[in-house]
């Protein structure tokens, strides 16, 4: 048995490409999604088939001048809101499928903000198939008659292909069929999936006309996703453990012998029809991670990569079997990538795992932009900067395409609503930059040296051989068959030599006559036997003919019954297909409802957790509030007790002061009475003057000492604020001296002088932040018409909001009086002039400083 050959992935052949290799720019297309509602504002306008224009929405000024700025962007082609999926496929994806059949690689990915229609463009919906199902349909329509049997091509788990012989492939198929527990590849003979049948109509089916008929083909598909910068295989059949479910294992990227990147251990499924391939895709699609966000009900939370790998090998010289030469095996692949949409967390209001997913999505897309910028800079400026492919799994996986291993095309999906204007602007800038990146044009594969048309000649030979075998199986004529005639002639007696030498020779003629008679008898016997056999055969044929007629009659009856049964079966099949289609639709709806239910349950759990967190926070705040209330009640109680004591002390002091004043007045009245009595009893004839002499202070002091029965008047302290100290005005603390401009300058001897003071005419926060004390000079007219100056003092402190506030503590009063007014006031007294003068001179000075008067900041 010949050893199976191993094929290489079609990458670079030979040394590094020269610098003069032809290059093509990255093909960037734009597709505009229709608006969700008629009342929504549109910010994108399609100007031509290759240009769009962005308008700034109402309420958003695009520049400093307050004018609306309009920007235009050009693409290879722009598809409007009325573009069908078929038109998009013909312009974008069909050339890539043609290249795939011709052993060239291709990369097609969709890019845009979340909710712009990327998944719809790639996958589609029932009745409107996307680029992926249409590419599969075109591929199988083109290579359908030329596909190899299963397991003839086999992946080697190293990004290559092995060719197995017919016997080994047959053993693989029998082994697969004998293991029912192992998941099998869906059979191509099964009925068409109703859902997929509705996705692409028969009128839209297309095929390639340039397929090499002298090759055998096999298609392998794989489906992966890049989630949080980890690669997961969506087709991997992991054992399910209901007790301890295990999370899916991530895959790693490796480099093959041709320095091409591939996903190690990724499942590759061989498919033989479009329905099988789409069924495999749908199996992986159910495992893909999607979630509900504020901007999209089914938002993709990962980048998905669906790879179609086509293995092909030429037929041998006879056109019957695959050529067992590993150097003649070519493997090409088409990667269809659905990138997750970029989003702003301020709009999606993502939290927890959704916030982490959005961060990883934006980071990978940012890495893609960075790689494009570095590639453009290297090509335009001639630099050789390292492209950071390894910063993201997406760029690292597809770095070979940007190095010249296939065509690269990008579809920019745009949502024209005004809410996405800022994100759309960033997408347009990235698309405009990507068009300037050039990718080396892939080279053609070497052509096999065998003659063309081998399959056709082999098929023609087989058809001719079958026809001749059918002809050999029919009735044949013995006369026309020379072999049969020769055999019959050889079975007859041999004719003796019949040469006559002597006319009297009778023996020769006699022998000849005897031989001819024997031959004649044998011929008659053979003729009789043939006739007898023919008669027997004829009778048997007649008998068989009668039986055949009877059988045909029975068969006709059975066929009529079978026709009725087939009608019933047809009706039942139609009903079954209808029910299967309905079942598929219901399963699809059930899957959507299950995903929606899971999303709602997850949202419910997150909301419950947030509610519990807020309840705990509320309990903490309530307990803190209770503690604060208790603390404030204690402070209020303490302050109340303090002020009650202070008020009681002040009342007592005031009462004592009043008692002392009354006692002093009583003493003065007694003294006045004694003086009057002494003057009346005096023998001096001279009359006293109208105004009695002022008694000396020394006598009053002696009289006060003699009155030991009554207590001496105690000096009363002025009712000032306990914290007020006169020395603070001249201390080291800084003051804000607020003197309004309306105040008058008084030419008095005593002026309030405050050192280290900042003099202002109006208070401001800057001055208050630099000082600790505040004083306001307030002037007003007193009751006697003189100007009275009040120094209102207070402390400066910071507020919780970061500002400054003043708490007033006390007031000092400076009063100026005219002597003439004082004499008039003295003369206005009714017989108590001396007593009043003495009272004014002897009483203690009392300040008019009230305590703790609070006033708002002026």
C-alpha positions in Angstrom: 0.0 0.0 0.0 1.3 3.4 -0.9 2.0 5.7 1.9 -0.5 8.6 2.0 0.8 11.9 0.9 0.8 15.0 3.0 -0.3 18.3 1.4 0.8 21.8 2.5 -1.3 24.8 3.1 -1.0 27.1 0.1 1.3 29.7 1.4 4.6 31.1 0.2 6.6 29.0 -2.2 10.3 29.8 -2.2 12.1 32.7 -0.8 10.8 36.1 0.3 9.0 38.1 -2.4 10.9 40.9 -4.1 10.1 44.5 -3.5 8.7 44.9 -7.0 5.8 42.5 -6.4 2.5 43.9 -7.6 0.2 45.1 -4.8 -3.5 45.9 -4.5 -5.1 48.2 -2.0 -7.4 46.7 0.6 -10.9 46.7 -0.9 -13.2 48.8 1.5 -16.9 48.9 0.8 -19.6 50.8 2.7 -23.2 49.6 3.4 -25.8 51.9 4.9 -28.4 50.4 7.2 -32.0 51.8 7.0 -33.2 53.9 9.9 -35.3 52.2 12.6 -38.1 54.8 12.5 -39.3 57.5 10.2 -38.9 60.2 12.9 -35.3 59.5 13.6 -32.7 62.0 12.5 -30.3 60.9 9.7 -26.7 62.1 9.6 -25.4 60.0 6.6 -26.2 60.9 3.0 -25.2 58.8 -0.1 -23.9 61.3 -2.7 -22.8 58.8 -5.4 -22.0 55.1 -5.8 -18.6 55.6 -4.2 -19.1 58.6 -1.9 -21.1 59.4 1.3 -21.4 62.6 3.3 -21.7 63.0 7.1 -23.9 65.8 8.5 -23.5 66.9 12.1 -26.8 66.3 14.0 -28.8 69.2 15.4 -27.5 70.5 18.7 -23.9 69.4 18.0 -21.5 72.0 16.6 -18.6 70.4 14.7 -16.2 73.3 15.0 -15.5 76.4 17.1 -17.2 78.8 14.8 -20.5 77.3 15.5 -21.1 76.1 11.9 -22.1 72.7 10.8 -19.2 70.8 9.4 -19.9 68.3 6.6 -17.3 65.7 5.7 -17.2 63.3 2.7 -15.6 59.9 2.5 -14.9 57.7 -0.6 -15.0 53.9 -0.9 -14.6 51.4 -3.6 -18.4 51.1 -3.7 -21.2 52.3 -1.5 -24.4 50.2 -1.1 -27.5 52.2 -0.1 -30.4 51.2 2.0 -32.2 49.5 -0.9 -29.3 47.2 -1.8 -30.2 43.5 -1.7 -28.0 40.7 -0.3 -27.5 39.3 -3.8 -26.2 42.6 -5.2 -23.8 42.9 -2.3 -22.6 39.3 -2.8 -22.0 39.7 -6.5 -19.7 42.7 -6.0 -17.9 41.7 -2.8 -17.8 38.0 -2.0 -18.2 36.3 -5.4 -14.6 37.2 -6.6 -13.3 35.8 -3.3 -15.1 32.5 -3.9 -13.6 32.4 -7.5 -10.2 32.9 -6.0 -10.8 30.1 -3.5 -11.5 27.7 -6.3 -8.4 28.8 -8.0 -6.2 28.1 -4.9 -6.0 31.6 -3.6 -6.8 32.7 -0.1 -9.2 35.5 0.9 -10.3 37.5 4.0 -13.6 39.2 4.3 -14.6 41.0 7.5 -17.4 43.4 8.6 -16.6 46.5 10.7 -18.7 49.1 12.4 -20.3 50.3 15.6 -22.7 48.1 17.5 -26.1 47.7 15.9 -25.0 48.7 12.4 -26.0 45.4 10.7 -22.7 43.5 10.6 -24.1 40.1 11.6 -27.1 40.6 9.2 -24.7 41.3 6.4 -22.6 38.3 7.1 -25.3 35.7 8.1 -28.6 37.2 6.9 -32.0 36.0 7.8 -34.7 33.7 6.4 -35.5 34.9 2.9 -32.4 37.2 2.8 -29.3 35.1 3.0 -26.1 36.9 3.8 -22.6 36.6 2.4 -21.7 33.4 4.3 -24.5 31.1 3.0 -24.3 32.5 -0.5 -20.6 31.8 -0.6 -21.1 28.2 0.5 -23.9 27.8 -2.0 -21.8 29.0 -4.9 -18.8 26.8 -3.9 -20.8 23.6 -3.7 -22.7 24.4 -6.9 -19.4 24.7 -8.7 -17.5 21.7 -7.3 -20.4 19.4 -6.6 -19.8 16.8 -9.3 -16.1 16.7 -8.7 -16.0 16.1 -5.0 -13.9 13.3 -3.5 -15.3 10.7 -1.2 -15.1 11.3 2.5 -11.8 10.8 4.3 -9.8 10.8 1.1 -8.5 14.2 2.4 -7.7 14.2 6.1 -6.4 17.2 8.2 -3.0 16.4 9.9 -3.6 18.9 12.9 -0.7 20.9 11.7 -2.4 23.2 9.2 -1.9 20.7 6.4 -3.7 17.9 4.5 -3.0 14.2 4.1 -4.2 12.1 1.2 -5.5 8.6 1.9 -5.9 5.8 -0.5 -9.3 4.4 -1.4 -9.0 1.5 1.0 -8.0 3.6 3.9 -10.8 6.1 3.2 -13.2 3.2 3.0 -12.0 1.8 6.4 -12.4 5.3 7.9 -16.0 5.5 6.7 -16.8 2.1 8.0 -15.2 2.9 11.3 -17.3 6.1 11.5 -20.4 4.2 10.6 -19.8 1.5 13.2 -19.5 4.0 16.1 -23.0 5.5 16.6 -22.0 7.3 19.7 -19.4 9.4 17.9 -21.0 12.6 16.4 -21.0 12.2 12.6 -20.8 14.7 9.8 -24.3 15.4 8.6 -25.1 13.4 5.5 -25.6 15.2 2.3 -28.5 12.9 1.4 -30.7 14.3 4.1 -33.5 16.6 3.3 -32.8 20.3 2.8 -33.0 22.4 6.0 -36.3 24.4 5.6 -34.7 27.4 7.2 -31.8 27.4 4.8 -34.0 26.6 1.9 -35.9 29.8 2.6 -32.6 31.7 2.9 -31.5 31.4 -0.7 -34.0 31.0 -3.5 -33.3 28.8 -6.6 -33.3 31.8 -8.9 -30.4 33.4 -7.0 -28.2 30.2 -7.1 -24.9 30.8 -9.0 -21.8 28.8 -9.8 -18.3 29.3 -11.2 -17.7 28.3 -14.9 -13.9 28.0 -14.5 -13.6 24.9 -12.4 -10.8 22.5 -13.2 -12.6 19.2 -13.9 -9.4 17.2 -13.7 -9.2 17.7 -9.9 -11.0 16.3 -6.9 -12.2 18.6 -4.2 -13.1 18.4 -0.5 -14.4 21.2 1.7 -13.6 21.6 5.4 -15.2 24.2 7.7 -14.2 25.5 11.2 -15.8 28.1 13.4 -14.0 29.9 16.3 -14.7 33.0 18.3 -12.3 35.5 20.0 -13.8 36.4 23.4 -12.0 38.6 25.9 -8.8 38.0 23.7 -9.1 34.2 24.2 -9.9 31.8 21.3 -12.7 29.2 21.7 -13.7 26.4 19.3 -17.5 26.7 18.7 -17.6 23.2 17.0 -15.9 21.3 19.8 -18.1 18.6 21.3 -17.0 18.7 24.9 -18.6 16.1 27.3 -21.4 17.7 29.3 -21.3 17.1 33.1 -24.5 18.3 34.7 -23.0 18.1 38.2 -19.8 19.9 37.6 -19.9 21.7 34.2 -16.6 22.7 32.9 -16.0 25.9 31.1 -14.8 25.7 27.5 -11.0 25.5 27.0 -9.3 28.2 25.1 -7.1 27.4 22.1 -3.7 28.8 21.2 -2.1 30.1 18.0 0.8 28.3 16.4 3.0 28.7 13.4 3.3 25.9 10.8 6.3 25.0 8.8 5.5 27.8 6.3 5.4 30.5 9.0 1.6 30.7 8.8 -0.6 31.2 11.8 -3.4 28.7 12.7 -5.5 27.7 15.7 -4.0 24.5 17.2 -6.6 21.8 18.0 -9.4 23.5 16.1 -12.2 21.2 14.9 -12.4 20.9 11.1 -15.5 19.2 9.7 -15.7 17.8 6.2 -18.9 18.8 4.5 -20.4 17.7 1.1 -23.2 20.1 0.6 -24.4 23.6 1.4 -26.9 22.3 3.8 -24.3 20.4 5.8 -22.0 23.4 6.0 -24.8 25.7 7.1 -25.9 23.2 9.7 -22.4 23.1 11.1 -22.3 26.9 11.1 -25.7 27.0 12.9 -24.4 24.5 15.5 -21.5 26.9 16.4 -23.7 30.0 16.2 -25.8 28.7 19.0 -22.7 28.6 21.2 -21.6 32.1 20.3 -21.7 34.7 23.1 -24.3 37.4 22.6 -26.0 39.8 25.2 -28.6 42.5 25.5 -27.3 46.0 25.7 -28.9 49.5 25.7 -28.0 49.9 22.0 -28.6 46.3 20.6 -31.0 43.6 21.7 -28.7 40.8 20.4 -25.2 42.4 20.6 -22.2 40.2 19.6 -19.8 40.1 22.5 -17.0 38.3 20.6 -15.3 38.3 17.2 -16.4 35.2 15.1 -14.3 33.6 12.4 -15.9 31.1 10.0 -13.2 29.4 7.8 -13.9 27.5 4.6 -10.9 25.4 3.6 -10.9 23.9 0.1 -8.5 20.9 -0.5 -7.9 19.9 -4.1 -5.6 17.4 -5.9 -5.3 16.4 -9.6 -6.3 13.1 -11.0 -3.8 10.6 -12.3 -3.0 10.1 -16.0 -5.9 7.6 -16.4 -8.4 10.2 -14.9 -9.7 7.5 -12.5 -7.9 8.1 -9.1 -6.4 11.0 -7.2 -2.7 11.5 -7.8 -0.8 10.4 -4.7 1.7 13.2 -4.8 1.9 15.5 -1.8 3.5 18.3 -3.9 0.4 18.5 -6.1 -2.1 19.0 -3.2 -3.3 22.6 -2.7 -5.3 24.0 0.2 -6.9 27.4 0.0 -9.1 29.0 2.6 -11.7 31.8 2.9 -12.1 33.5 6.3 -15.4 35.2 6.9 -15.1 37.4 10.0 -17.9 39.1 11.9 -16.2 41.7 14.2 -18.0 42.8 17.3 -19.1 46.4 17.3 -17.2 49.1 19.0 -19.2 50.9 21.7 -19.0 53.5 24.4 -19.8 52.4 27.9 -21.4 55.8 28.6 -24.1 54.9 26.1 -24.5 51.2 26.7 -24.3 51.7 30.5 -22.4 48.4 30.7 -21.4 47.0 34.1 -19.5 44.0 35.4 -18.8 41.4 32.7 -20.4 43.5 30.0 -18.0 46.3 30.8 -15.1 43.9 30.6 -16.3 42.6 27.3 -16.7 46.1 25.9 -13.2 46.9 27.0 -11.6 43.9 25.3 -13.6 44.5 22.1 -12.5 48.1 21.9 -8.9 47.1 22.7 -8.8 44.6 19.9 -10.3 47.0 17.4 -7.8 49.6 18.6 -5.0 47.2 17.9 -6.4 46.6 14.4 -6.3 50.3 13.8 -2.7 50.6 15.1 -1.6 47.7 12.8 -3.2 49.5 9.8 -1.5 52.8 10.7 1.9 51.2 11.0 1.5 49.3 7.7 0.5 52.5 5.9 3.4 54.4 7.4 5.9 51.7 6.4 4.5 51.7 2.8 4.3 55.5 2.4 7.4 56.6 4.3 9.6 53.6 3.5 10.1 52.9 7.2 10.5 49.4 8.7 8.5 49.7 12.0 7.4 46.5 13.6 3.7 45.9 13.2 2.1 45.0 16.6 0.2 41.9 15.4 0.8 40.1 18.7 -1.1 42.7 20.8 -4.4 41.0 19.8 -5.4 37.5 18.8 -7.4 38.8 15.9 -4.5 40.6 14.2 -2.1 37.8 15.1 -4.3 35.2 13.4 -4.6 37.2 10.2 -1.2 38.7 9.9 -0.3 36.4 6.9 -3.1 38.0 4.8 -1.6 41.5 5.3 1.8 40.1 4.4 0.5 39.1 0.9 -1.2 35.7 1.3 -4.5 36.6 -0.2 -7.0 39.3 -0.9 -8.4 41.4 2.0 -11.8 43.1 1.8 -13.7 45.0 4.4 -17.4 46.0 4.6 -18.0 49.1 6.7 -21.5 48.9 8.1 -23.0 52.3 9.0 -26.1 53.2 11.1 -27.2 56.7 9.8 -29.0 57.7 13.0 -27.8 60.8 14.7 -27.0 59.2 18.0 -24.1 57.2 16.4 -22.5 60.3 14.8 -19.4 60.4 16.9 -18.7 56.6 16.6 -19.5 56.7 12.8 -17.0 59.5 12.4 -14.2 57.3 13.9 -15.2 54.4 11.8 -15.0 56.5 8.6 -11.6 57.7 9.5 -10.4 54.2 10.0 -11.9 53.0 6.7 -10.3 56.0 4.9 -6.9 55.0 6.3 -7.4 51.3 5.6 -7.9 52.0 1.9 -4.3 53.4 1.7 -2.8 50.1 2.9 -1.6 47.9 0.0 -1.4 44.1 0.1 0.8 42.0 -2.1 -1.1 40.2 -4.9 -1.1 36.4 -4.4 0.7 34.4 -7.0 -0.9 31.7 -9.1 -0.3 28.0 -8.2 1.8 25.8 -10.5 -0.2 23.9 -13.1 -0.1 20.1 -13.1 1.9 18.7 -16.1 -0.6 16.1 -17.0 -2.8 16.4 -20.1 -6.1 18.1 -19.7 -9.5 16.3 -20.2 -8.5 13.2 -18.3 -11.8 12.9 -16.4 -13.8 13.4 -19.5 -11.9 10.7 -21.5 -12.2 8.3 -18.6 -15.9 8.8 -18.3 -16.4 8.4 -22.1 -14.5 5.1 -21.9 -16.6 3.8 -19.1 -19.8 4.8 -20.9 -18.7 2.9 -24.1 -17.7 -0.1 -22.1 -21.1 -0.2 -20.3 -22.8 0.0 -23.7 -20.9 -2.8 -25.1 -21.5 -5.0 -22.1 -25.2 -4.4 -22.5 -24.9 -5.3 -26.2 -23.1 -8.5 -25.3 -25.8 -9.5 -22.9 -28.6 -9.5 -25.7 -29.4 -12.3 -28.3 -26.6 -13.1 -30.8 -26.6 -14.8 -34.3 -24.3 -17.8 -34.7 -23.6 -17.1 -38.4 -22.2 -13.7 -37.7 -20.0 -15.1 -34.9 -16.8 -16.5 -36.6 -15.5 -18.1 -33.5 -18.7 -20.1 -33.1 -18.5 -21.1 -36.8 -14.9 -22.2 -36.5 -15.8 -24.3 -33.4 -18.6 -26.1 -35.2 -16.5 -26.7 -38.3 -13.7 -28.2 -36.2 -16.2 -30.6 -34.5 -17.1 -32.2 -38.0 -15.0 -35.1 -39.5 -12.0 -33.9 -41.3 -12.2 -34.0 -45.2 -9.5 -36.5 -46.6 -7.2 -35.4 -49.4 -9.1 -35.6 -52.7 -6.4 -35.3 -55.3 -7.0 -37.8 -58.3 -3.9 -39.1 -60.1 -5.3 -42.1 -61.9 -8.7 -42.1 -63.7 -9.3 -45.6 -62.5 -8.9 -44.6 -58.9 -12.3 -45.3 -57.2 -11.0 -45.4 -53.6 -10.4 -41.7 -53.3 -13.8 -40.8 -54.5 -15.3 -43.5 -52.3 -13.6 -42.2 -49.2 -14.7 -38.6 -50.0 -18.3 -39.7 -50.5 -18.2 -41.6 -47.2 -16.8 -38.6 -45.3 -19.3 -36.2 -46.9 -22.2 -38.6 -46.0 -21.0 -38.7 -42.4 -20.7 -35.0 -42.3 -24.2 -34.7 -43.8 -25.6 -37.1 -41.2 -23.9 -35.2 -38.4 -25.3 -32.0 -39.8 -28.8 -33.5 -39.9 -28.4 -34.8 -36.4 -27.3 -31.4 -35.2 -30.1 -29.7 -37.1 -32.6 -32.0 -35.6 -31.1 -31.4 -32.1 -31.2 -27.7 -32.7 -34.8 -27.8 -33.9 -35.7 -30.0 -31.0 -33.9 -27.6 -28.6 -35.6 -24.7 -30.4 -39.0 -26.2 -30.0 -38.3 -26.9 -26.4 -37.1 -23.5 -25.9 -40.0 -22.1 -27.8 -42.4 -23.9 -25.6 -40.6 -22.8 -22.6 -40.6 -19.3 -23.9 -44.3 -19.5 -24.5 -44.8 -20.8 -21.0 -42.6 -18.0 -19.7 -44.5 -15.5 -21.8 -47.8 -16.6 -20.3 -46.3 -16.4 -16.9 -44.9 -13.0 -17.7 -48.2 -11.8 -18.9 -49.8 -13.0 -15.6 -47.0 -11.3 -13.7 -47.4 -8.1 -15.7 -51.1 -8.1 -14.9 -50.3 -8.6 -11.2 -47.6 -6.0 -11.5 -50.0 -3.5 -13.1 -52.4 -4.0 -10.3 -49.6 -3.6 -7.8 -48.4 -0.5 -9.6 -51.9 1.0 -9.4 -52.0 0.3 -5.7 -48.4 1.6 -5.4 -49.5 4.8 -7.2 -52.2 5.3 -4.7 -49.8 4.6 -1.9 -47.3 7.1 -3.4 -49.9 9.7 -3.5 -50.6 9.1 0.2 -46.8 9.1 0.9 -46.4 12.3 -1.1 -49.1 14.0 0.9 -47.6 12.7 4.1 -44.1 13.9 3.0 -45.6 17.3 2.2 -47.1 17.4 5.6 -43.9 16.2 7.2 -41.9 18.9 5.4 -44.4 21.5 6.5 -44.2 20.3 10.1 -40.4 20.1 9.9 -40.2 23.6 8.7 -42.6 24.7 11.4 -40.5 22.8 13.9 -37.3 24.5 12.7 -39.0 27.9 12.9 -40.2 27.1 16.4 -36.8 25.8 17.5 -35.3 29.0 16.2 -37.8 31.0 18.1 -37.3 28.8 21.2 -33.5 29.4 20.9 -34.1 33.1 20.7 -36.5 33.0 23.6 -34.1 30.9 25.7 -31.3 33.4 25.0 -33.6 36.3 25.8 -34.7 34.5 29.0 -31.0 33.9 30.0 -30.2 37.5 29.3 -33.2 38.7 31.4 -32.3 36.3 34.2 -28.8 37.6 34.2 -30.1 41.1 34.2 -32.5 40.1 37.0 -29.6 38.7 39.1 -27.5 41.7 38.5 -30.4 44.0 39.4 -31.1 41.9 42.5 -27.4 42.1 43.5 -27.5 45.9 42.9 -30.7 46.1 45.0 -29.1 44.2 47.8 -26.1 46.4 47.6 -28.2 49.5 47.7 -30.3 48.1 50.6 -27.1 47.5 52.6 -25.9 51.0 51.7 -29.3 52.3 52.8 -29.1 50.4 56.1 -25.6 51.8 56.7 -26.8 55.3 55.9 -29.8 54.9 58.2 -27.6 53.6 61.0 -25.2 56.5 60.4 -28.1 58.9 60.4 -29.3 57.5 63.7 -25.9 57.8 65.2 -25.6 61.4 63.9 -29.0 62.2 65.3 -28.0 60.9 68.7 -24.8 62.7 68.5 -26.5 66.0 67.5 -29.2 65.5 70.2 -26.3 65.1 72.7 -24.7 68.2 71.3 -27.9 70.1 71.4 -28.6 69.0 75.0 -25.0 70.0 76.1 -25.3 73.3 74.3 -28.7 73.9 75.9 -27.4 73.2 79.4 -24.4 75.4 78.7 -26.5 78.3 77.5 -29.0 77.8 80.4 -26.1 78.1 82.8 -24.7 81.0 80.9 -28.1 82.7 80.9 -28.5 82.0 84.6 -25.1 83.4 85.3 -25.8 86.5 83.3 -29.2 87.0 84.9 -27.6 86.7 88.3 -24.9 89.1 87.4 -27.4 91.5 86.0 -29.5 91.3 89.1 -26.5 91.9 91.3 -25.5 94.8 89.2 -29.0 96.3 89.5 -29.0 95.7 93.2 -25.7 97.5 93.5 -27.0 100.4 91.4 -30.1 100.6 93.6 -27.9 100.5 96.7 -25.7 103.2 95.3 -28.7 105.4 94.5 -30.1 104.8 98.0 -26.8 105.8 99.6 -26.6 108.9 97.4 -30.2 109.8 98.4 -29.3 109.4 102.0 -26.2 111.5 101.6 -28.3 114.1 99.8 -30.8 114.1 102.6 -28.1 114.5 105.2 -26.7 117.4 103.3 -30.1 119.0 103.1 -30.7 118.5 106.8 -27.3 119.9 107.7 -27.8 122.9 105.5 -31.3 123.6 107.0 -30.1 123.4 110.6 -26.9 125.4 110.0 -26.7 128.9 111.7 -25.0 130.5 108.7 -27.3 133.3 107.5 -25.9 133.2 104.0 -28.0 131.6 101.5 -26.7 128.7 99.7 -26.1 128.9 96.0 -28.6 127.3 93.7 -26.1 124.6 92.9 -24.6 122.7 95.9 -21.0 122.0 96.0 -19.9 118.8 94.6 -19.0 116.4 97.4 -15.5 115.1 97.2 -14.8 111.6 96.2 -12.6 111.0 99.2 -15.5 111.7 101.5 -17.7 109.3 99.6 -15.0 106.7 99.8 -14.7 107.2 103.6 -18.5 107.1 104.0 -18.6 103.9 102.0 -15.9 102.4 104.3 -17.9 103.4 107.4 -21.0 101.6 106.2 -19.9 98.2 107.3 -23.4 97.0 107.6 -24.0 97.1 103.9 -21.6 95.3 101.5 -19.5 97.2 99.1 -20.5 97.3 95.5 -18.8 94.6 93.5 -17.2 95.4 90.2 -19.4 93.9 87.5 -17.7 92.4 84.4 -18.9 93.5 81.0 -21.2 90.9 79.3 -18.7 90.0 76.6 -18.2 86.7 74.8 -15.9 84.5 76.7 -13.6 83.9 73.7 -13.3 87.7 73.1 -9.9 89.1 74.0 -8.8 92.5 73.2 -5.3 91.4 72.7 -6.4 89.3 69.7 -6.9 92.4 67.6 -3.2 93.1 67.9 -2.0 89.5 67.9 -0.3 87.4 65.2 -3.6 86.3 63.6 -4.4 87.8 60.2 -7.6 89.9 59.8 -9.8 90.9 57.0 -10.6 94.6 57.6 -13.9 95.3 55.7 -14.4 99.0 55.5 -17.3 100.0 53.1 -16.8 102.9 50.8 -19.8 104.7 52.3 -18.1 105.1 55.8 -16.9 108.6 56.8 -13.5 109.3 58.2 -13.7 110.7 61.8 -10.9 112.8 63.0 -10.9 111.2 66.5 -7.9 110.6 68.7 -8.8 106.9 69.2 -8.8 105.0 66.0 -9.1 101.1 65.7 -5.7 99.9 64.4 -5.5 96.2 63.4 -2.1 95.0 62.4 -1.6 92.1 59.9 -5.0 93.1 58.3 -6.0 92.9 54.6 -8.2 96.0 54.0 -11.0 95.5 51.5 -14.0 97.5 50.5 -16.0 94.4 49.7 -15.4 90.9 51.0 -14.1 88.2 48.6 -13.2 84.5 48.8 -9.5 85.1 48.0 -9.1 87.5 51.0 -11.1 85.3 53.3 -9.1 82.2 52.5 -5.9 83.9 53.7 -7.2 85.1 57.1 -8.7 83.6 60.2 -10.5 86.7 61.6 -13.0 89.2 60.1 -14.1 92.7 61.2 -16.7 95.0 59.6 -16.7 98.7 60.3 -20.4 99.7 60.4 -21.5 103.4 60.9 -24.9 104.6 61.9 -26.6 107.6 63.6 -27.2 107.3 67.3 -30.4 108.7 69.0 -28.6 111.9 69.8 -27.6 112.5 66.2 -23.9 111.6 66.5 -22.2 109.0 64.4 -21.7 105.6 66.1 -19.1 103.1 64.8 -19.5 99.4 65.4 -16.7 96.9 64.9 -18.5 93.6 64.1 -16.0 90.8 64.6 -16.1 87.1 63.6 -14.2 83.9 62.8 -13.5 82.7 59.3 -13.8 78.9 58.5 -14.1 76.6 55.5 -17.3 75.0 54.4 -17.9 71.5 53.0 -18.5 72.9 49.5 -15.0 74.3 49.5 -15.9 78.0 50.1 -15.5 80.3 53.1 -18.0 81.4 55.8 -17.9 83.9 58.7 -19.3 83.2 62.2 -19.8 86.6 64.1 -18.7 86.5 67.7 -19.1 90.0 69.2 -19.5 93.7 68.5 -17.4 96.7 69.8 -19.1 100.1 69.8 -17.1 103.4 69.3 -19.2 106.4 70.1 -18.4 110.1 69.8 -20.3 112.8 71.8 -20.3 116.6 71.8 -19.7 118.4 75.2 -22.4 120.9 74.6 -24.9 118.1 74.2 -23.7 116.6 77.4 -24.2 119.8 79.3 -27.6 120.3 77.9 -28.4 116.8 79.0 -27.2 117.5 82.5 -29.2 120.7 82.8 -32.3 118.9 81.6 -32.3 116.9 84.9 -34.9 117.7 87.6 -33.0 118.4 90.8 -30.6 115.5 90.4 -27.7 117.1 88.6 -25.0 116.4 91.1 -26.2 113.0 91.8 -26.3 112.2 88.1 -22.8 113.6 87.4 -21.4 111.7 90.3 -23.2 108.6 89.1 -21.8 108.9 85.6 -18.3 109.3 87.0 -18.4 106.5 89.5 -20.2 103.7 87.7 -18.3 101.0 86.0 -17.8 101.0 82.2 -20.1 98.6 80.5 -19.4 97.4 76.9 -22.2 97.1 74.5 -20.9 93.9 73.1 -23.6 91.2 72.7 -22.4 87.6 72.7 -22.6 85.2 69.8 -24.6 87.1 67.3 -24.5 85.2 64.0 -24.8 87.1 60.8 -24.6 86.0 57.1 -21.5 86.7 55.1 -21.7 90.3 53.8 
